[in-house]
Amino acid sequence: MDLPLLYRDAMMLIIDKPAGVPVHAGPGGGLTVEHGLDALRFGLPRAPALAHRLDRDTSGCLILGRHRKALARLGRLFMAGQVEKTYWAVVYGTPPAEAGRIELSLAKRSTAERGWWMKVDPEGQSAVTDYRVMGRGAGVSWLELRPRTGRTHQIRVHCAEIGCALLGDPIYGADRNSGVPLHLHARAISVPLYPNKPPVAATAPVPAHLRAALAACGWPGEPAPEEITPP
C-alpha cells in the first residue's frame, strides 16, 4: 500500500491517508492502513501505530507513533486538545455566517435497518467545531474546519445540522446512491510534541477527487514546490 510520508522523526510519522481506505480492519475485511505500517518501520524493530484515526472516506494527515513512549505522549496531547487539526470540505449550500462556531453535543445511535450513526443529543458528548468560508461555487461552498473536540463523524454531523451537508456523504446528506466520494480532507495538522520548540506541522496535498469542486469554489490549486538551492 502506498502511504505517502509527510513528516518523519524519531518519535512520529505523519502520512497522507488515501480516501476509501479504513484505518482498522472491519467485519468485511479488505485492505486497511494498518496493512501498510510495517513498511514504515525505518529501522525500528516494530511498526508504528495509529495515534488517532480518520474515517474510511476521509483523506489527509494521519499521525503514527513510532514506539510506546511516543504513542503515550501523543495520546496525552490529543486528550488535552493540543493537536491542531485543519480540514477542508466542500458542502452543499452555504453556512449562516462567513465564520462561526458549531457547538452541538453528539451521541451514537443504532437500528437494525440503518446500522449506526451519530446524532445531535443534548445528553451526548460535547462537540465543538470552528469554521470559515474559503470560497463559493454554484450551490456549494468550500469550508475550512477546525474541530476542537474529536467525536466520531463530528464535522459531517455539524455541517449537516447547519444545512450544509458534505458532498458525497451517504449518511448525513443526500448522496447515498450518487457515487460521489466524500469531500472531506484532513488538510493540515500541528503537534506541539517537543517542549520549547515550535509545533511539528504538516500539510497534505489535495487529492484528485476534491480538486474540481474546490476549483469551482475559487481554489487556485496547489503552489509549486519550492526549489532548494544546493549549498
N, C-alpha and C positions, 0 to 999 in steps of 0.2 A: 504494500500500500504506500502511495506517495503522500507523505505528511510533511509539507514544506516547513522548514525551520525558520522562524523569525528572530529568535534570540536564544543564546546558549551561554551559560556559565557553569561554575562548579555546583551551584545549588539547584538551578531550574532551567527548563527549556520552555519556550513559547512557540507553539506550532500553529499553522494555518489549517484549521479543520475544514475538510470539504463538506459541502451540503449533502444531505441524503445519507450520511453515514452515522449510525449511533455510536456513542462513546462506549457503552456497555453492551454485552450480549443480551438479547431479549428472548422471549419464548419462541419466536420464529426463526432464530438462528441468523446466519448471514455474517457478512464482514462488518467488523467494528474497528474503532480507533485502537482499542487495546491489542488487536492483532498486529498492529504496526509498531508497537512500542519497543520490541526487542531490538529493532534496527537502530534505535536511538540511545543505546547504552553508551556509546562513545568511550569505550574502555572500562566502564564500571562493571562490577560483577552482576548487577541486577538492572533490569529495565526500569525506566522511570515510571511513575504512576500519576494518575489524574489528581490534580489539586482541586478541581471543581468540574463542572460539566456544562455542556451545551446541548440543546435539543438536537435530535437527529437532523432536522432540516435547516438548522442554523449553521452558517459558515463563520469562519474567522478565528480570532485569538483564543487559544486554549492553553492553559498553563499546566506543566508537568513538574512534579518534584522529583529530583534525581536520587534521593535517598530518604530515609525515615526522618532525619533531623530537618531536612528541607521541607518535607511534607507537613511536619508539625508546625514549623514556623509559618508556612503559607496558610495552613488551616487557621491559625490564630489571626492572621491578617484579614482573611475572608470573614471570619466570625465577628471581628471588630469593625467591619465595613470600611477598611482602609485601602482596599483594592479598588481603584477607579476603573470602571468599565464603560466603554462608549459603544453604542450600537447605532447602525444606520438601518432605516426601514423605509419602505415605500408603502403608503396606506391609501385606501380609498377616501375621498373627501378631504376635509381639512379640519384641524383642531379648532376649538373655540377661541384660541388666542395664539399669538405668534410664539409664545413660550409660556411654560407653566409647570405645575407640579400636580401629579395624579396621586392621591392617597386613598386607596381602596383596599381593604383587607380581603384576603383570599383564603378559600378552603377547598379541599378536594371533594368531588362528588363522583358517584359511580352508579350506573344502572346496567342491567344485563343487555339492554338494547343498544345503548350508546357507548358503553365502556366507561372510562374515567375522563374527567375534565376538571378544570379549575373554575370556581365560581366566586363572584363577589359576595362576601358574607361578613357582616359587622362583627361576628363572633370568631372569624378566622384569624390568620396570622397577618400582622401589619405588613403592608406592601407600599412602597413609595417609588415613583418614577418621575424624574425631571425630563422635560422635552423642549425642543425648539424646532421651528420650521426652518429648513435649509433651502427649500425651493418648492415650486408647484408646477404641475402639468395639467393636462386635460382630465379633470376629475380625480387627480391623485396628488399626493404631497410626499415630499422627502423629509423625513424627520431624523434628527439626532436625539438619541435617548440615553439617559444615564440612570440606570436602576440603583437606588440607594439601599435596597434590600435584595435578597436573592431567591425569591419564591419561584416555584415551577410555573412556566408559561406567563410570568408576570407581565412582560411587555405586551405580549399578544392579548391578554385579557384587558389590560389597562387601555390599550389603544381601541379595542372594540367597544369598551364601555363609554368612551367619549365620542363614539360614532365614526371611528376611523380604523376599521379592521384592516389588518395587513393583507396585501396581495398574496394570494396563494395559501391562505390559512384555512385549512379544511375543517377546523374545529370551531373557531370563533368568528369566522367570516362566512362568505357565501361561495367559497371556491372549492367545495367538496369534490366536484367532478370536473373541474376546469382544466386540470393538468398543469396549471401554473405553479411553479415552485414557490416556496415560501420566500418572501422578500425581506429577510432579516439577516443582518450581518454583524458579527462582533468585530467592529472596525478597529478598535484600539483598546489597550489595557495598560495600566500603570501600577507598579507594585513597589511600595516602599520597603524593599527587602533588607537593605543594609543601613544600619544606623549611621547618621552623619554623611550620607551620600544621597545624591538625587535619586528619585524613584527609577526603577527599571521600566522602560516604556517600549512598546512595540505596536506596529500598525499593520493590519492585514490588507492586502490589495483587494479591490472589489472583484468578486467572482463574475464570471461571464453572464450568469443568469440574472444579475441585477443591473447590468450596465445600460441596457436600453431604457428601462424605466427610470433610472437615475438621470440619464441624459435628457429624457423628456421633461424632467423637473429642473433642469439647469445645471446638472453636474458637469463640470468641464473636462472630466477624465483624470486619470492618474498623471501626476507630474513625471517628467522623465527622470530616471535615476541620476543622482549626482555623480559626476565624474571625479574619480580620485586621482590626483596627480602624484605620481611616484616621487619619493624623496630624492 
